[in-house]
Amino acid sequence: MPIELSDDTSKRLIASIRRYFADELDQDIGDLKARLVLEYCVQEIGPSIYNQAIADAQAYFSRHVADLESACYQREFAYWKR
């Protein structure tokens, strides 16, 4: 499943990449170069981050589902107390 970014997100990331190059590397790059850097990051780095996020979410839900019975348990037939 390829990672797809919205147009707004892409524009904001391209602006951020341009700023990073200007501030940290003292290089002014245009939108085309920034877009190429973004596409590289999304294709090469993005899947690793995405897969880790999925693994983290799966572990989180597994922990909480394992404890579901104790977290949501209601005592039955509790009207008549002993």
C-alpha positions as CSV (number, residue, x, y, z in Angstrom):
1,M,0.0,0.0,0.0
2,P,1.8,3.1,-1.2
3,I,1.9,6.1,1.1
4,E,0.0,9.0,-0.4
5,L,0.1,12.6,0.9
6,S,-2.6,15.2,0.3
7,D,-1.7,18.2,-1.9
8,D,-1.8,20.5,1.1
9,T,0.5,18.2,3.1
10,S,2.9,17.9,0.1
11,K,3.0,21.7,-0.3
12,R,3.7,22.2,3.4
13,L,6.4,19.6,3.4
14,I,8.1,21.1,0.3
15,A,8.1,24.5,2.0
16,S,9.6,22.8,5.2
17,I,12.3,21.0,3.1
18,R,13.2,24.3,1.4
19,R,13.5,26.0,4.7
20,Y,15.6,23.2,6.1
21,F,18.0,23.4,3.2
22,A,18.2,27.2,3.5
23,D,18.6,27.3,7.3
24,E,20.7,24.3,8.0
25,L,22.7,23.8,4.8
26,D,22.9,27.3,3.5
27,Q,21.5,26.2,0.1
28,D,18.5,27.6,-1.7
29,I,16.6,24.9,-3.5
30,G,13.5,25.3,-5.6
31,D,10.3,23.4,-5.5
32,L,11.4,20.7,-7.9
33,K,14.4,19.7,-5.9
34,A,12.4,19.9,-2.6
35,R,9.7,17.7,-4.2
36,L,12.4,15.1,-5.3
37,V,13.7,15.0,-1.7
38,L,10.2,14.6,-0.4
39,E,9.4,11.8,-2.9
40,Y,12.6,10.0,-1.9
41,C,11.8,10.3,1.8
42,V,8.3,9.1,1.3
43,Q,9.3,6.1,-0.8
44,E,12.5,5.1,1.0
45,I,12.0,6.2,4.6
46,G,8.2,6.4,4.8
47,P,7.5,2.6,4.8
48,S,9.9,2.0,7.8
49,I,8.1,4.7,9.8
50,Y,4.7,3.5,8.7
51,N,5.5,-0.1,9.6
52,Q,6.8,0.9,13.0
53,A,3.6,2.9,13.6
54,I,1.5,-0.1,12.7
55,A,3.5,-2.3,15.0
56,D,3.2,0.2,17.8
57,A,-0.6,0.5,17.3
58,Q,-1.0,-3.3,17.2
59,A,1.0,-3.7,20.4
60,Y,-1.0,-1.0,22.1
61,F,-4.3,-2.6,21.2
62,S,-3.1,-6.1,22.0
63,R,-2.2,-4.9,25.6
64,H,-5.6,-3.2,26.0
65,V,-7.6,-6.1,24.5
66,A,-5.9,-8.6,26.8
67,D,-7.0,-6.6,29.8
68,L,-10.5,-6.0,28.4
69,E,-12.3,-8.5,30.7
70,S,-11.0,-6.9,33.9
71,A,-11.5,-3.4,32.6
72,C,-15.0,-3.9,31.5
73,Y,-16.3,-6.7,33.7
74,Q,-19.6,-6.3,35.4
75,R,-20.7,-8.6,38.2
76,E,-23.8,-10.5,37.2
77,F,-26.9,-11.0,39.4
78,A,-25.8,-8.2,41.7
79,Y,-29.3,-7.0,42.5
80,W,-29.7,-9.2,45.5
81,K,-26.7,-8.6,47.7
82,R,-25.7,-11.2,50.2
